[in-house]
Amino acid sequence: MPENVAKSARSYSLYLGVDGGGTKTSVALMNANAEVIAEGIGGPSNPLRVGVETAVSNIANAIDKAVDAGDVSRGDIVAATLGLAGTRRKDIRERVRESFVSRFRIRKITVTTDAEIALYGTTLGEAGLVVIAGTGSVCLGTNSKGVTAMSGGWGPIAGDEGGGRGIAGDALHAIAKASDGRGPATLLSERAADYFRASNVDNLIGAIYAPQMDNSRIAGFAKFVGETAQEGDTIALKIIAAAGRELGNAAAAVIKKLGLEKAAFPVGCVGNVFNAGELLTGPMNEAILAVAPKARLAKPQMPPSHAAALMAMRNGQNHLW
């Protein structure tokens, strides 16, 4: 291809990054200079939680918002990386890809996990870990040989320890015990009544088991558990500290699998649960340092949606040129 033609094609090429979870979807459009030119937000896109078609529809809505914000065309998107929660299984990734392809004519499409793009945003391909604690929780890591390992990501029935759903669930357990007299009183009781719009704690059971209640809504209560812990409530403090230890244990398991005990590397922290601050990250860091003294908690170098767009750009340019 002549050089001037290649440059012209590149100048109009856009790369799509998608970060999809159980609560929302974030997308970013990046140009060939690795500059994010537009972003968009949509509904949840974890296919295990909302189904493949709904997940792809929510992604499409977020893309439309980004395209409108950037005043660009869908047709300019030449490569995409979709990092979605709930896509550990190959068959689910393929179903998402097929549905996405039916809506978008993009030359290069990769579907991977939300943990993969968050890891890339933390390490840019170097050794390290990322811990994601949003609606759910998962830890992914890679070593200098490119070997990867994962811990967590089992969802609300078998896992989500340290994630929003796990924290909220522990809080509701404590509230039930307090209400029955099986456990100590906690400020979480009145906070839950307000959050779940129950007239009082005794009516909370009707609210949390309402047909329209879902895991995303329940997980949202974790924010108030963190705030109540910061106010000094003993039960909330214990729940947040336990969540931190669970996230640290997940990271420790990955560290051992990858043989990183003696290495120096970052552990990225991604997700709203980390808004609880030191009350959560302190116990988490303690569990990590117990197995890898040179590890350090770190902020990601870029948001997951931006990392996904950068992955799409590198994959797309390698594919096209």
C-alpha positions as CSV (number, residue, x, y, z in Angstrom):
1,M,0.0,0.0,0.0
2,P,1.5,3.4,-0.9
3,E,2.6,5.4,2.1
4,N,0.2,8.4,1.5
5,V,-2.8,6.1,1.2
6,A,-1.9,4.3,4.4
7,K,-1.5,7.6,6.3
8,S,-4.9,8.7,5.0
9,A,-6.6,5.5,6.0
10,R,-5.0,5.7,9.5
11,S,-6.1,9.3,10.0
12,Y,-9.7,8.2,9.8
13,S,-9.4,5.0,11.7
14,L,-10.9,4.8,15.1
15,Y,-10.5,2.1,17.8
16,L,-13.2,1.1,20.2
17,G,-12.7,0.0,23.7
18,V,-15.5,-1.4,25.8
19,D,-15.5,-2.0,29.6
20,G,-18.7,-3.8,30.5
21,G,-19.8,-4.9,33.9
22,G,-22.9,-5.9,36.0
23,T,-23.9,-2.3,36.6
24,K,-22.8,-0.2,33.5
25,T,-20.9,-0.1,30.3
26,S,-18.2,2.4,29.5
27,V,-16.8,2.9,25.9
28,A,-14.0,4.9,24.5
29,L,-13.1,5.8,21.0
30,M,-9.3,6.3,20.3
31,N,-7.6,7.7,17.2
32,A,-4.4,6.4,15.6
33,N,-2.4,8.7,17.9
34,A,-3.7,6.9,21.0
35,E,-5.9,9.9,21.9
36,V,-9.3,9.3,23.3
37,I,-11.7,11.5,21.3
38,A,-15.0,10.4,22.8
39,E,-16.7,8.3,25.5
40,G,-20.1,7.0,26.2
41,I,-22.0,5.2,29.0
42,G,-24.7,2.5,28.8
43,G,-26.4,-0.1,30.8
44,P,-25.0,-3.4,32.1
45,S,-23.3,-5.8,29.7
46,N,-22.4,-8.8,31.7
47,P,-24.0,-11.5,29.5
48,L,-24.4,-13.9,32.4
49,R,-26.5,-11.3,34.3
50,V,-28.5,-9.7,31.5
51,G,-28.2,-12.1,28.5
52,V,-26.2,-11.8,25.4
53,E,-28.6,-9.7,23.3
54,T,-29.3,-7.2,26.1
55,A,-25.6,-6.9,26.8
56,V,-24.8,-6.1,23.1
57,S,-27.8,-3.7,22.9
58,N,-26.4,-1.8,25.9
59,I,-23.0,-1.7,24.3
60,A,-24.5,-0.4,21.1
61,N,-26.3,2.3,23.0
62,A,-23.1,3.4,24.7
63,I,-21.3,3.4,21.3
64,D,-24.0,5.6,19.8
65,K,-23.5,8.1,22.6
66,A,-19.8,8.2,22.0
67,V,-20.1,8.5,18.3
68,D,-22.6,11.4,18.8
69,A,-20.3,13.1,21.3
70,G,-17.3,12.8,19.1
71,D,-19.2,13.8,15.9
72,V,-17.8,10.7,14.1
73,S,-19.2,7.8,12.2
74,R,-19.6,4.2,13.3
75,G,-18.0,3.3,9.9
76,D,-14.7,4.9,11.1
77,I,-14.3,2.2,13.7
78,V,-11.8,-0.4,12.3
79,A,-11.1,-2.5,15.4
80,A,-12.7,-3.2,18.8
81,T,-11.8,-4.8,22.1
82,L,-14.8,-5.7,24.3
83,G,-13.8,-6.4,27.9
84,L,-16.8,-7.8,29.6
85,A,-17.6,-9.4,33.0
86,G,-19.1,-12.8,32.7
87,T,-17.1,-13.9,29.7
88,R,-14.6,-16.4,31.1
89,R,-16.2,-19.1,29.0
90,K,-15.2,-19.3,25.4
91,D,-18.7,-20.1,24.1
92,I,-20.1,-17.0,25.8
93,R,-17.4,-14.8,24.3
94,E,-18.2,-16.3,20.8
95,R,-21.9,-15.7,21.2
96,V,-21.2,-12.0,22.2
97,R,-18.9,-11.7,19.2
98,E,-21.5,-13.1,16.8
99,S,-24.2,-10.8,18.1
100,F,-21.8,-7.8,17.9
101,V,-20.7,-8.6,14.4
102,S,-24.4,-8.7,13.3
103,R,-24.7,-5.1,14.3
104,F,-21.3,-3.6,13.5
105,R,-19.1,-3.9,10.4
106,I,-15.8,-3.8,12.2
107,R,-12.8,-5.6,10.7
108,K,-11.1,-6.7,13.9
109,I,-13.2,-7.6,17.0
110,T,-11.8,-9.2,20.2
111,V,-14.0,-10.2,23.1
112,T,-12.2,-10.8,26.4
113,T,-12.9,-10.3,30.1
114,D,-13.1,-7.1,32.0
115,A,-10.2,-8.3,34.1
116,E,-8.0,-8.6,31.1
117,I,-8.4,-5.0,30.0
118,A,-8.1,-3.7,33.6
119,L,-4.8,-5.6,33.9
120,Y,-3.5,-4.1,30.7
121,G,-4.5,-0.6,32.0
122,T,-2.4,-1.3,35.1
123,T,0.7,-3.0,33.6
124,L,0.7,-2.2,29.9
125,G,1.8,-5.7,29.3
126,E,4.4,-6.0,32.1
127,A,4.2,-8.3,35.2
128,G,1.6,-7.3,37.7
129,L,-1.9,-7.8,39.0
130,V,-5.3,-6.1,39.0
131,V,-8.0,-6.5,41.5
132,I,-11.5,-5.5,40.3
133,A,-14.1,-4.9,43.0
134,G,-17.3,-3.5,41.5
135,T,-20.6,-5.4,41.5
136,G,-18.5,-8.6,41.7
137,S,-14.8,-9.3,42.4
138,V,-12.0,-10.9,40.5
139,C,-8.2,-10.8,40.4
140,L,-6.1,-11.4,37.3
141,G,-2.3,-11.3,37.0
142,T,0.6,-12.0,34.6
143,N,4.3,-12.6,35.1
144,S,7.3,-11.7,33.0
145,K,6.9,-14.8,30.9
146,G,3.3,-13.8,29.9
147,V,1.7,-16.5,32.0
148,T,-1.7,-15.4,33.4
149,A,-3.7,-16.6,36.4
150,M,-7.0,-15.7,37.9
151,S,-8.8,-15.9,41.2
152,G,-12.4,-15.0,42.0
153,G,-15.0,-14.1,39.4
154,W,-17.5,-16.7,40.6
155,G,-20.5,-14.5,40.7
156,P,-23.1,-13.8,43.5
157,I,-23.9,-17.5,44.2
158,A,-20.5,-18.9,44.6
159,G,-18.3,-15.9,45.1
160,D,-18.1,-12.1,44.8
161,E,-16.3,-11.9,48.2
162,G,-15.0,-8.3,48.6
163,G,-17.2,-7.0,45.7
164,G,-20.2,-4.8,46.1
165,R,-22.6,-7.8,46.1
166,G,-20.6,-9.6,48.7
167,I,-20.3,-6.6,51.0
168,A,-24.0,-5.8,50.7
169,G,-24.9,-9.4,51.4
170,D,-22.7,-9.4,54.5
171,A,-24.4,-6.2,55.6
172,L,-27.9,-7.6,55.1
173,H,-26.9,-10.7,57.1
174,A,-25.8,-8.4,60.0
175,I,-29.0,-6.3,59.7
176,A,-31.2,-9.4,59.9
177,K,-29.3,-10.7,63.0
178,A,-29.6,-7.3,64.6
179,S,-33.3,-7.1,63.9
180,D,-33.9,-10.6,65.4
181,G,-31.7,-9.9,68.4
182,R,-29.1,-12.5,67.2
183,G,-26.5,-9.9,66.8
184,P,-25.5,-6.4,67.8
185,A,-27.3,-3.2,66.7
186,T,-25.8,-1.4,63.7
187,L,-26.4,1.9,61.9
188,L,-26.6,-0.2,58.7
189,S,-30.2,-1.1,59.6
190,E,-31.6,2.4,59.1
191,R,-29.3,3.0,56.1
192,A,-30.7,-0.1,54.4
193,A,-34.3,0.9,55.1
194,D,-33.6,4.2,53.4
195,Y,-31.6,2.7,50.5
196,F,-34.1,-0.1,49.7
197,R,-37.1,2.3,50.3
198,A,-38.6,0.2,53.1
199,S,-40.8,2.0,55.6
200,N,-38.7,0.4,58.4
201,V,-36.3,-2.4,59.1
202,D,-39.1,-4.9,59.7
203,N,-40.4,-4.3,56.1
204,L,-36.9,-4.6,54.6
205,I,-37.5,-8.3,53.8
206,G,-40.2,-7.3,51.4
207,A,-38.0,-4.8,49.6
208,I,-35.0,-7.0,49.1
209,Y,-37.0,-9.9,47.8
210,A,-39.1,-7.8,45.5
211,P,-39.3,-9.2,41.9
212,Q,-37.6,-6.2,40.4
213,M,-34.7,-6.4,42.8
214,D,-31.4,-7.5,41.1
215,N,-27.8,-8.0,42.1
216,S,-26.8,-4.6,40.7
217,R,-29.2,-2.8,43.0
218,I,-28.2,-4.9,46.0
219,A,-24.5,-4.3,45.2
220,G,-25.1,-0.6,45.3
221,F,-25.7,-0.7,49.0
222,A,-22.0,-1.4,49.4
223,K,-21.3,2.3,49.0
224,F,-23.3,3.0,52.2
225,V,-21.6,0.2,54.0
226,G,-18.3,1.9,53.3
227,E,-19.7,5.3,54.4
228,T,-21.1,3.8,57.6
229,A,-17.7,2.2,58.3
230,Q,-16.0,5.6,57.9
231,E,-18.5,6.9,60.6
232,G,-17.1,4.3,63.0
233,D,-19.9,1.7,63.1
234,T,-18.4,-1.4,64.4
235,I,-20.3,-3.9,62.3
236,A,-19.7,-1.9,59.1
237,L,-16.0,-1.6,59.9
238,K,-15.7,-5.4,60.3
239,I,-17.5,-6.0,57.0
240,I,-15.2,-3.6,55.1
241,A,-12.1,-5.0,56.7
242,A,-13.2,-8.6,55.9
243,A,-13.8,-7.5,52.3
244,G,-10.3,-6.1,52.1
245,R,-8.8,-9.4,53.4
246,E,-10.8,-11.4,50.8
247,L,-9.5,-9.2,48.0
248,G,-6.0,-9.6,49.4
249,N,-6.4,-13.3,49.6
250,A,-7.5,-13.5,46.0
251,A,-4.4,-11.5,45.0
252,A,-2.2,-13.7,47.1
253,A,-3.5,-16.8,45.4
254,V,-2.7,-15.3,42.0
255,I,0.8,-14.3,43.2
256,K,1.5,-17.8,44.2
257,K,0.3,-19.3,41.0
258,L,2.6,-17.0,39.0
259,G,5.6,-17.4,41.2
260,L,5.8,-13.6,41.9
261,E,6.5,-13.9,45.7
262,K,10.0,-12.3,45.3
263,A,9.2,-9.9,42.5
264,A,8.4,-6.2,42.6
265,F,5.2,-5.4,40.7
266,P,2.0,-3.2,40.9
267,V,-1.4,-4.4,42.1
268,G,-4.0,-2.2,40.4
269,C,-7.2,-1.4,42.2
270,V,-10.3,-1.0,40.0
271,G,-13.9,-0.5,41.0
272,N,-16.2,1.6,43.2
273,V,-15.6,-0.6,46.3
274,F,-12.2,1.0,46.6
275,N,-13.9,4.3,47.5
276,A,-14.0,2.8,51.1
277,G,-10.3,3.8,51.2
278,E,-7.8,2.7,53.8
279,L,-10.4,0.8,55.8
280,L,-10.5,-1.7,52.9
281,T,-7.1,-1.4,51.2
282,G,-5.2,-1.7,54.6
283,P,-6.3,-5.3,55.3
284,M,-6.0,-6.0,51.6
285,N,-2.4,-4.8,51.4
286,E,-1.5,-6.7,54.6
287,A,-2.6,-10.0,53.0
288,I,-0.7,-9.2,49.8
289,L,2.6,-8.2,51.5
290,A,2.5,-11.4,53.6
291,V,3.3,-13.3,50.4
292,A,5.0,-10.7,48.2
293,P,6.8,-8.0,50.3
294,K,7.9,-6.0,47.2
295,A,4.3,-5.7,45.7
296,R,2.7,-2.3,45.9
297,L,-0.9,-1.2,45.4
298,A,-1.2,1.2,42.5
299,K,-3.7,3.2,40.5
300,P,-4.1,2.0,36.9
301,Q,-2.3,3.9,34.3
302,M,-5.5,4.4,32.4
303,P,-9.2,3.5,32.8
304,P,-10.2,0.0,31.5
305,S,-12.2,1.4,28.6
306,H,-9.1,3.4,27.5
307,A,-6.9,0.3,27.9
308,A,-9.4,-1.7,25.8
309,A,-9.2,1.0,23.1
310,L,-5.4,0.9,23.1
311,M,-5.5,-2.9,22.8
312,A,-7.9,-2.6,19.9
313,M,-5.5,0.0,18.3
314,R,-2.5,-2.3,18.6
315,N,-4.4,-5.4,17.5
316,G,-6.0,-3.5,14.6
317,Q,-2.9,-1.8,13.3
318,N,-1.0,-5.2,13.4
319,H,-3.9,-6.7,11.5
320,L,-4.2,-3.9,8.9
321,W,-0.7,-2.9,8.3
